[in-house]
Amino acid sequence: MLVSNMRSLKGNPVPNQYIIYDNGDVIFQSYRSTIAIVSDNKVILGCDWDYSRTTMKYLKMFLESTIGGYWNKSEILNAIKNGLFEYNPSLK
């Protein structure tokens, strides 16, 4: 397992925003909450994925860096609705 802080647009480490690499999975954690997991090209969102503006900002950066594309809140909601992303409210 490898854990590192996310980086700001200026390249500085961001406190409390983490990327975790574990057995092929890539996990975005904000503080102590698991926000998203990318596993086998599948995106799983945890219950706090839309917790704050800061969480959303770094979730979008995480998605863009792991699966590509441009993401905003409405596109993420559409991806959940259309089954492209899995929402798992028990994922904390």
C-alpha positions in Angstrom: 0.0 0.0 0.0 1.2 3.5 -0.9 -0.3 6.7 0.5 0.4 10.2 -0.7 -1.1 13.6 -0.4 -3.0 15.0 -3.4 -1.3 17.9 -5.0 -2.8 21.3 -5.6 -2.8 22.9 -9.1 0.4 24.6 -8.0 2.0 21.3 -7.1 1.9 21.6 -3.3 0.8 18.7 -1.1 -2.8 19.2 0.1 -3.4 18.3 3.7 -6.1 15.7 4.5 -6.6 14.7 0.8 -5.0 11.4 0.1 -4.5 9.0 -2.8 -4.0 5.4 -1.8 -2.7 2.7 -4.1 -3.6 -0.8 -2.9 -3.4 -4.0 -4.9 -4.3 -2.3 -8.1 -7.1 -0.2 -6.6 -6.7 3.6 -6.4 -8.6 5.2 -3.5 -9.3 8.8 -2.8 -9.7 9.6 0.9 -10.6 13.0 2.4 -9.8 13.2 6.1 -11.0 9.8 7.3 -13.7 9.2 4.7 -13.3 7.1 1.6 -14.7 9.2 -1.2 -14.0 7.1 -4.2 -12.4 3.9 -5.4 -11.3 3.0 -8.9 -11.0 -0.8 -9.2 -10.8 -2.7 -12.5 -11.9 0.5 -14.3 -15.0 0.7 -12.2 -15.7 3.8 -10.0 -17.3 3.4 -6.6 -18.4 6.5 -4.7 -18.7 6.6 -0.9 -21.4 8.3 1.1 -19.4 11.5 1.5 -18.6 12.1 -2.2 -20.5 15.4 -2.2 -19.6 16.5 1.4 -18.2 19.9 0.6 -16.8 22.1 -2.2 -13.3 21.1 -1.3 -14.2 17.4 -1.4 -15.9 17.9 -4.8 -12.8 19.8 -6.1 -10.4 17.0 -5.3 -12.9 14.3 -6.3 -13.0 15.9 -9.8 -9.2 16.0 -9.9 -9.0 12.4 -8.7 -11.4 11.2 -11.4 -9.7 13.2 -14.2 -6.3 11.7 -13.2 -7.5 8.1 -12.8 -10.2 7.6 -15.5 -9.7 10.7 -17.7 -12.2 13.1 -19.0 -13.7 16.2 -17.4 -16.1 15.8 -14.5 -18.4 18.2 -12.7 -21.2 17.5 -10.2 -23.9 17.0 -12.8 -21.8 14.7 -14.9 -21.1 12.6 -11.8 -24.8 12.5 -10.9 -25.5 11.4 -14.5 -22.8 8.7 -14.3 -24.5 7.3 -11.1 -28.0 7.5 -12.6 -26.8 5.7 -15.8 -24.9 3.0 -13.9 -21.4 4.1 -15.0 -20.5 4.9 -11.4 -21.6 2.8 -8.4 -22.8 4.7 -5.3 -22.2 2.8 -2.1 -23.6 4.7 0.9 -22.1 2.2 3.3 -18.6 3.1 2.1 -17.2 5.5 4.7 
